[in-house]
Amino acid sequence: MTTPIEEYAVLGDTETAALVSRAGSIDWLCLPRFDSSACFAALLGTPDHGRWLLGPVGQTTSTRKYVENSFVLETIHETDTGAVKVLDLMPLGDGRADIVRSVQGLHGTVTMQHEWVVRFDYGKVRPWVSHSTGHRLDGDVITAVAGPDMLVLRGSRLPRARGGRHVDEFEVEAGQTYTFSTTWFPSYEQVPPPLDIDSRIAETIRASNEWAAQCDYEGPYRELVMRSLLTLRAMTHSRFGGIVAAPTTSLPEDFGGERNWDYRYCWLRDASLTLEALLASGYVDEARLWRNWLLRAVAGDPEDLQIMYTINGSRRLPERTLDHLPGYAGSAPVRIGNGAVDQRQSDVLGEVMIALDEARAKGLEVSTQSWSMQRALVQNLARHWQEPDNGLWEIRGPLRHFTHSRVMVWAAFDRAVRGVEKWGLDGPVERWRDLRDQVRDEILSKGFNAERNTFTQHYDTTEVDASLLLIPLVGFLPPDDPRVIGTVAAIEADLMRGGFLLRYRTETGVDGLAGDEHPFLACSWWLVSAYAVCGQVEKARELMDRLVLLFNDVGLISEEYDPHGGRMVGNFPQAFSHLTFIGAAHALAEAERKGAATPGGELP
């Protein structure tokens, strides 16, 4: 049986991440970084494609939580004979690539099963596995090596080889503790020394709590907002500065279908929106780290700007399929790389300019190199803004003049003008103002359907798109403009499914793909924000209360949700969902604050 997506928790060290099921199986792990090949890939196949299982035998009642503000996962397994506590983590801040697992007996006796199945190259390559003596501080260890990759398994009790796996069963009594660790390192290097596990657990929790203490958000849903901020931090590479959209690939948008994409890369759009969520919550250092990544990634000719890059800023991520993997719930093909890298998405620079403008407003010093880069990109946009594009949803059908893309082109010129007028930077402000006005006039003329009283998905349709909800949020029109109110109403009428919003209606064929998809959670949180800024606070709160019930038990959320099946869909955890939730919480808090400040407590 396929493990439901919501049954997974994430472990992370801010350089990569693992997915571990409630039953204790680590079914996905790429080492040493987010976009490396997986050594445990059972998530997209079977246990034979690699996993690390450490959990009770037989019927179990399991509850779990993260320890304080960390990604140290604590799971309590209760059986008919006793209970154990399992701690799972990837230690922070030591420059290593380790997973640590500790089993402690609480009462009675529990029989544990241990299975370590390593398969490099996304489950395809079976390594040479042997018992050996590791570091001079070690006793017996198990090593797995293939090509450039090597793993070492240490532990209180090591499993034994059986049929291409390493397996064991052992009993844990009250007061007993068993510890295990798996460490990746280049196969040409010496085996690294064992960890001081207790100190690494303590330091990981301390560092996580210290980071969380910088959060200045005090509005509604604070606990979930904090966990979402921590999740965004976990998907930000602490040395490179790149922010991945998700740590997974090919978790399907349509179970059994072809809408399966690799999200382990850095989209400029998603990263910019992540930055806005962090800045709004008090995190400025992250803005500096990401800006420096951006400068390295986009360095060169502005004509060569890509919409996404690898985690270290590299440009090449060609899309290919892994035919040896059957896919999650039989959803094939499994893809690595992303063909959308070559698309034209005219909205991207708008999101980048908005985020950098917000960073300046929050006190980030202006870098000469950064502003020079922004000027060059805006000047390049001035030469190409009238061209059609693929849009933010990475449409694989014909290029269109997408209204959202044009609104974000307007935003790019608008924030460039602000750079001169508000922040005193140099630039051809008269030309930028003129272009901003041209874009605005075109959108109001070609992107608005007066008969339906709504903005449209693109210039050649009467269909709507949830991205139009950003029109008041980026300042293109005020939230009380009748055209904004009409657009929100049209989106409600056309895109609601089971109480949540679709991105657009796939049956129009606009995206050039077969199959359907489920409500896209970021769109519902955009609707919360739109309700809030438009003064419909009661509707915003009602939708928000419904949405927060979708988070799993450890505060994580996927890309989409199937309201009929009651299950998560798409890559997980998804940065876009978490960051739009944070934005919605801020918008709702601000709307409620304004309402409370009005005589009688009513919104004006």
C-alpha positions in Angstrom: 0.0 0.0 0.0 1.2 3.5 -0.8 1.9 5.6 2.3 -0.4 8.7 2.1 1.7 11.9 1.6 0.3 13.4 4.9 1.7 10.5 6.8 5.3 11.8 6.3 7.3 14.2 8.4 10.4 15.9 7.1 13.9 15.9 8.6 16.4 18.5 7.5 19.8 20.0 8.1 19.4 23.1 5.8 21.4 21.3 3.1 19.1 18.4 2.3 16.0 16.7 3.7 14.5 13.3 4.3 10.9 12.1 4.5 10.1 9.6 7.3 6.7 7.9 7.6 4.7 7.6 10.8 5.7 3.9 10.8 9.4 4.9 10.9 10.5 4.4 7.3 12.7 6.9 5.7 11.5 6.6 2.2 13.2 9.6 0.5 16.6 11.1 1.0 19.0 12.8 -1.4 22.6 13.2 -0.3 24.5 15.4 0.2 22.1 18.1 -1.0 18.5 18.6 -2.0 19.1 18.1 -5.8 21.6 15.2 -5.4 20.5 11.7 -6.5 18.5 9.7 -3.9 19.9 6.8 -1.9 16.5 6.0 -0.3 13.8 6.3 -3.1 11.0 4.0 -1.8 8.7 7.0 -1.9 8.6 6.7 -5.7 8.8 2.9 -5.9 9.1 0.0 -3.4 11.3 -0.8 -0.4 13.7 -2.4 -3.0 14.5 1.1 -4.2 16.0 2.0 -0.9 14.7 2.9 2.6 15.7 2.9 6.2 13.0 1.4 8.5 13.2 1.6 12.3 9.8 0.9 13.9 7.8 -1.5 16.0 6.6 -4.9 14.8 2.8 -5.4 14.6 -0.1 -3.2 15.5 1.0 0.2 16.9 -0.6 3.5 17.9 1.9 6.2 17.0 1.9 9.9 17.9 4.6 12.3 16.9 5.7 15.9 17.2 8.8 18.1 16.6 10.8 18.9 19.7 10.2 22.6 20.4 11.1 24.7 17.3 13.4 22.1 15.8 13.1 19.4 13.1 14.0 16.8 15.7 11.1 14.4 15.4 9.8 12.6 18.5 7.5 9.6 17.8 5.9 7.6 20.6 4.9 4.1 19.5 2.5 2.2 21.8 2.0 -1.5 21.4 0.1 -4.2 23.4 3.4 -5.0 25.2 4.9 -1.6 25.9 6.0 1.8 24.5 9.1 3.3 22.9 10.2 6.8 22.0 12.1 7.3 18.7 14.1 10.5 18.0 14.9 11.2 14.3 17.0 14.1 13.2 19.6 15.5 10.8 22.0 17.5 13.0 22.5 21.2 12.1 25.5 23.3 11.6 28.4 20.8 11.5 29.0 20.6 7.8 28.3 16.8 7.7 25.5 14.7 6.2 24.1 12.6 9.0 20.8 11.0 10.0 20.6 10.1 13.7 17.9 7.7 15.1 17.5 6.9 18.8 15.1 4.3 20.4 14.3 4.6 24.1 12.2 2.1 26.0 9.5 3.8 28.0 7.6 0.9 29.6 7.2 -2.8 29.0 8.9 -4.5 26.0 8.6 -3.6 22.4 9.9 -5.6 19.4 11.6 -3.3 16.9 12.3 -4.1 13.2 15.3 -2.5 11.6 15.9 -2.6 7.8 18.6 -0.7 5.9 18.4 -0.9 2.2 20.7 1.5 0.3 20.2 2.0 -3.5 22.1 4.9 -5.0 21.1 6.8 -8.2 17.4 7.0 -7.3 17.1 3.3 -6.5 18.9 2.0 -9.5 22.4 1.2 -8.3 22.9 -1.6 -5.8 26.1 -0.7 -3.8 28.8 -3.0 -2.5 27.9 -3.4 1.2 30.2 -4.9 3.8 30.9 -5.0 7.5 34.2 -3.4 8.3 36.0 -1.3 10.9 35.4 2.3 10.3 37.1 5.3 11.9 39.7 4.5 14.6 37.0 5.5 17.2 34.6 2.9 15.8 33.9 -0.7 16.4 32.1 -2.6 13.7 30.2 -0.6 11.0 28.4 -1.3 7.8 29.5 0.6 4.6 27.8 0.9 1.3 29.8 2.2 -1.7 29.1 2.8 -5.4 31.0 5.3 -7.5 31.5 8.6 -5.8 29.0 7.9 -2.9 29.5 6.1 0.4 27.3 5.6 3.4 28.3 4.2 6.8 25.8 2.8 9.3 26.8 2.8 12.9 24.7 1.6 15.8 24.2 -0.1 19.1 23.2 -3.2 17.2 23.9 -3.6 13.5 21.5 -5.5 11.1 22.7 -8.4 9.1 22.6 -9.1 5.4 19.6 -11.0 4.0 18.6 -11.1 0.4 20.1 -7.7 -0.6 19.0 -6.0 2.5 20.3 -5.5 6.0 17.6 -6.5 8.6 17.2 -7.1 12.3 14.6 -7.5 15.0 15.4 -6.7 18.6 13.5 -6.1 21.9 13.7 -2.8 23.7 12.8 -2.8 27.4 12.0 0.2 29.7 15.2 2.2 30.3 17.1 0.8 27.4 18.4 3.1 24.5 19.7 2.1 21.1 21.2 4.7 18.8 22.0 4.5 15.1 23.4 6.9 12.5 23.9 6.9 8.8 26.5 9.2 7.3 27.2 10.1 3.7 30.7 11.1 2.5 32.7 11.0 -0.8 33.9 7.4 -1.3 37.5 8.6 -1.9 37.7 10.0 1.6 38.3 8.3 4.9 35.4 7.3 7.0 34.5 10.4 9.2 34.5 10.0 13.0 31.3 9.1 14.9 29.1 11.8 16.2 28.7 12.8 19.9 25.0 12.1 19.5 23.7 13.7 22.7 25.5 16.9 22.1 24.4 17.1 18.4 20.8 16.7 19.5 21.0 19.4 22.1 22.9 21.8 19.8 20.3 21.2 17.0 17.4 22.1 19.3 19.3 25.1 20.7 20.1 26.5 17.3 16.6 26.0 16.1 15.1 27.8 19.1 17.5 30.6 18.7 16.4 31.1 15.1 12.7 30.9 16.0 13.2 33.6 18.7 13.8 36.2 16.0 10.2 35.9 14.7 8.2 39.1 15.5 4.8 37.8 14.2 2.2 37.8 17.0 -1.0 37.4 15.1 -3.5 34.5 14.7 -2.3 31.0 14.0 1.1 31.9 15.4 2.2 28.3 16.1 1.5 27.2 12.5 3.1 30.3 11.2 6.2 29.5 13.2 6.3 26.0 11.9 5.9 27.2 8.3 8.8 29.7 8.8 10.9 26.9 10.1 9.9 24.8 7.1 11.0 27.5 4.7 14.3 27.8 6.6 14.7 24.0 6.2 14.4 24.4 2.5 17.0 27.2 2.3 20.5 26.0 1.8 22.4 27.5 4.7 25.7 27.9 2.8 24.6 28.5 -0.8 21.5 30.6 -0.1 19.3 28.9 -2.7 15.7 28.1 -1.7 14.1 25.0 -3.1 10.4 24.8 -4.0 10.2 21.3 -2.3 12.6 18.6 -1.3 10.8 16.0 -3.5 10.2 15.1 -7.1 7.3 13.6 -9.0 4.7 13.4 -6.2 1.8 13.7 -8.5 -0.8 16.4 -9.0 -3.0 13.8 -10.6 -2.7 10.3 -9.1 -1.9 7.9 -11.9 -1.3 10.7 -14.3 1.6 12.5 -16.0 1.6 15.8 -14.0 4.7 14.9 -12.0 7.5 17.4 -11.7 10.8 17.9 -10.0 10.7 20.7 -7.4 14.2 20.4 -5.9 15.4 23.6 -7.6 15.3 27.3 -7.0 12.6 29.2 -8.8 13.3 32.9 -8.7 9.6 33.5 -8.2 9.1 31.0 -5.3 12.4 32.1 -3.7 11.3 35.8 -3.9 8.0 35.0 -2.3 9.7 33.0 0.4 11.9 36.0 1.1 8.8 38.2 1.4 7.3 35.8 4.0 10.6 35.7 6.0 11.0 39.5 5.8 7.5 40.1 7.0 8.2 38.0 10.1 11.4 39.6 11.1 14.2 37.7 9.2 16.5 40.1 7.4 19.7 38.0 7.4 18.0 35.5 5.1 17.4 38.3 2.6 21.1 39.1 2.5 22.0 35.4 2.0 19.4 35.0 -0.8 20.4 38.2 -2.5 24.0 37.1 -2.7 22.9 33.7 -4.1 20.8 35.7 -6.7 23.8 37.8 -7.8 25.9 34.7 -8.4 23.1 32.8 -10.1 22.0 35.5 -12.6 25.5 36.9 -13.2 26.2 37.5 -16.9 24.1 38.7 -19.8 20.5 39.6 -18.7 19.3 37.9 -21.9 20.4 34.7 -20.3 18.2 35.0 -17.2 16.5 31.7 -16.3 13.4 31.2 -14.2 15.1 28.6 -12.1 18.6 27.4 -11.1 20.1 24.5 -9.1 20.6 24.9 -5.4 24.2 26.3 -5.9 23.2 28.6 -8.8 24.1 26.3 -11.7 22.1 26.7 -14.9 21.8 23.2 -16.3 19.0 21.0 -15.1 17.7 19.1 -18.2 14.5 17.1 -17.7 14.6 13.3 -18.0 12.6 10.4 -16.8 13.6 7.5 -14.5 11.9 4.5 -16.1 13.0 2.1 -13.5 10.8 3.7 -10.9 7.0 3.1 -11.1 6.2 6.4 -9.4 4.2 7.3 -6.3 0.8 5.4 -6.5 1.7 4.3 -10.0 2.1 7.9 -11.3 4.6 7.9 -14.1 6.8 9.2 -15.4 9.1 10.0 -12.6 11.1 13.1 -13.6 14.3 14.6 -12.6 15.4 18.0 -13.9 12.7 20.4 -15.1 12.1 21.3 -18.7 10.4 24.6 -17.6 13.9 26.0 -17.1 13.9 27.1 -20.8 10.5 28.8 -20.6 9.8 32.5 -20.7 7.9 33.6 -17.6 7.6 37.3 -17.7 6.3 37.6 -14.1 9.5 36.4 -12.5 11.4 39.8 -12.4 8.3 41.4 -10.8 8.5 39.1 -7.9 12.3 39.6 -7.6 11.9 43.4 -7.6 9.1 43.3 -5.0 11.2 41.1 -2.7 14.3 43.3 -3.0 12.2 46.5 -2.5 10.7 44.9 0.7 14.3 44.0 1.8 15.3 47.6 1.5 12.2 48.7 3.5 13.3 46.3 6.2 16.7 47.8 6.5 18.9 45.6 4.2 21.7 47.7 3.0 21.7 48.6 -0.7 24.5 46.8 -2.6 25.9 48.6 -5.6 26.3 45.3 -7.4 22.7 44.3 -6.5 21.2 47.5 -7.9 23.3 47.3 -11.0 22.0 43.8 -11.6 18.4 45.0 -11.1 18.9 47.9 -13.5 20.2 45.6 -16.2 17.4 43.1 -15.7 14.7 45.9 -15.9 16.3 47.4 -19.0 16.2 43.9 -20.6 12.6 43.6 -19.6 11.9 46.9 -21.3 13.0 45.3 -24.6 10.9 42.2 -24.3 7.9 42.9 -22.1 5.4 42.8 -25.0 6.3 39.2 -25.9 3.9 36.4 -24.9 5.1 33.9 -22.3 4.3 30.6 -20.5 2.9 32.2 -17.4 3.6 31.4 -13.7 1.9 28.0 -14.0 4.5 26.9 -16.6 2.0 26.3 -19.3 3.2 23.8 -21.8 0.7 24.9 -24.4 0.9 27.9 -26.7 2.5 31.1 -25.4 -0.1 33.7 -24.3 -0.3 37.2 -23.0 -1.1 36.1 -19.5 -2.7 38.9 -17.4 -0.9 38.0 -14.2 2.4 38.1 -16.1 1.6 41.6 -17.4 0.7 42.7 -13.8 4.0 41.5 -12.6 5.8 43.3 -15.5 4.0 46.4 -14.2 5.3 45.6 -10.7 8.9 45.3 -12.0 8.8 48.8 -13.5 6.9 50.1 -10.5 9.5 48.9 -8.0 12.3 50.1 -10.2 10.7 53.6 -10.1 10.5 53.3 -6.3 14.2 52.4 -6.2 14.9 55.9 -7.6 12.1 57.9 -6.0 12.1 56.4 -2.5 15.6 55.0 -2.1 17.6 57.5 -4.1 19.1 55.1 -6.5 20.2 55.9 -10.0 18.2 54.9 -13.1 16.2 56.2 -16.1 13.2 56.8 -14.0 11.2 58.7 -16.7 11.5 55.8 -19.1 10.5 53.4 -16.4 7.5 55.5 -15.4 6.4 55.6 -19.1 6.7 51.9 -19.5 4.8 51.3 -16.2 1.9 53.4 -17.6 2.0 51.6 -20.9 1.7 48.2 -19.3 -1.1 49.4 -17.0 -3.1 50.8 -19.9 -2.7 47.6 -21.9 -3.8 45.4 -19.0 -6.9 47.5 -18.3 -7.7 47.5 -22.0 -7.0 43.9 -23.0 -6.9 41.9 -19.7 -10.3 43.0 -18.4 -13.7 41.7 -19.6 -16.3 44.3 -18.9 -19.2 41.9 -19.7 -18.2 39.6 -16.9 -16.7 42.4 -14.8 -13.5 40.5 -14.2 -9.9 40.3 -15.3 -9.1 37.3 -17.4 -6.5 34.6 -17.5 -5.0 35.9 -20.7 -6.0 38.4 -23.4 -7.7 35.8 -25.7 -10.2 34.3 -23.2 -13.0 35.0 -20.8 -11.6 32.4 -18.3 -10.3 33.5 -14.9 -7.1 32.4 -13.1 -6.5 32.4 -9.3 -3.3 34.4 -9.9 -5.5 37.4 -10.6 -6.0 37.6 -6.9 -2.6 39.2 -6.7 -3.8 42.4 -8.5 -4.7 44.2 -5.2 -1.9 42.5 -3.2 0.9 43.9 -5.4 -0.7 47.4 -5.6 -1.8 47.3 -9.2 -5.4 48.4 -8.2 -6.8 49.3 -4.8 -8.8 46.5 -3.1 -12.0 48.5 -3.2 -11.9 48.9 -7.0 -15.1 47.4 -8.5 -12.9 45.5 -11.0 -11.1 43.8 -8.2 -14.3 43.0 -6.4 -15.7 41.5 -9.6 -12.6 39.5 -10.2 -12.7 37.9 -6.8 -16.4 37.1 -7.3 -15.7 35.5 -10.7 -12.8 33.4 -9.3 -15.1 32.2 -6.5 -17.8 31.2 -9.0 -15.5 29.4 -11.5 -12.7 27.9 -9.5 -14.1 26.6 -6.2 -13.9 22.8 -5.8 -14.9 21.3 -2.5 -14.4 24.6 -0.7 -10.9 25.3 -2.1 -9.5 27.0 -5.2 -8.2 25.5 -8.4 -5.5 27.4 -10.3 -7.5 27.5 -13.5 -9.9 25.2 -15.3 -7.8 22.5 -16.9 -10.6 21.4 -19.2 -9.9 24.5 -21.3 -6.7 22.8 -22.5 -4.7 25.9 -21.9 -1.8 24.0 -20.3 -1.3 21.4 -23.0 -1.4 18.5 -20.6 -3.7 15.5 -20.2 -5.7 14.9 -17.0 -6.9 17.1 -14.2 -5.6 18.4 -11.0 -6.8 19.2 -7.5 -7.2 22.6 -5.7 -3.9 24.3 -5.4 -3.5 25.4 -1.8 -1.5 28.6 -2.4 -4.5 29.9 -4.4 -6.9 29.4 -1.5 -4.4 31.4 0.7 -4.3 34.1 -1.9 -8.1 34.3 -1.6 -7.8 34.7 2.2 -5.4 37.6 1.6 -7.7 39.1 -1.0 -10.7 38.8 1.3 -8.7 40.4 4.1 -7.5 43.4 2.1 -10.9 43.9 0.5 -12.5 44.1 4.0 -14.3 40.8 3.9 -12.7 39.7 7.1 -15.4 37.2 8.1 -15.0 35.3 4.9 -11.2 35.4 5.2 -11.3 34.0 8.7 -13.8 31.3 7.7 -11.7 30.1 4.8 -8.5 30.3 6.9 -10.1 28.1 9.6 -11.0 25.6 7.0 -7.5 25.6 5.4 -5.5 25.2 8.6 -7.3 21.9 9.2 -5.4 20.5 6.2 -1.9 20.7 7.8 -0.8 17.3 9.0 -0.1 16.5 12.6 3.4 18.0 12.5 2.4 21.3 10.7 3.4 20.4 7.1 1.4 20.9 3.9 1.7 19.8 0.3 1.1 21.5 -3.0 -2.5 20.5 -3.6 -5.4 18.9 -1.7 -8.0 16.4 -2.8 -11.2 17.4 -1.0 -13.1 14.3 -2.1 -10.4 11.8 -1.1 -9.4 13.9 1.9 -5.7 13.6 1.1 -2.7 15.7 0.2 -1.5 15.8 -3.4 1.7 17.0 -5.0 5.3 17.6 -3.8 5.7 17.9 -0.1 6.4 19.9 1.9 5.7 22.7 -0.5 7.3 26.1 0.0 4.6 27.9 -2.1 1.8 26.6 0.2 3.7 27.5 3.4 4.7 31.0 2.3 1.2 31.9 1.1 -0.2 30.7 4.4 2.2 33.0 6.2 1.1 35.9 3.9 -2.5 35.2 4.5 -2.0 35.1 8.3 -0.2 38.5 8.1 -3.0 39.9 5.9 -5.7 38.7 8.2 -3.9 40.0 11.3 -3.6 43.4 9.7 -7.3 43.5 8.7 -8.4 42.5 12.2 -6.1 45.1 13.7 -7.6 47.8 11.5 -11.1 46.6 12.4 -10.4 46.7 16.1 -9.0 50.2 15.7 -12.2 51.5 14.1 -14.9 52.9 16.4 -17.3 50.1 17.3 -14.7 47.5 16.2 -16.1 47.3 12.7 -14.2 47.5 9.5 -14.6 50.8 7.6 
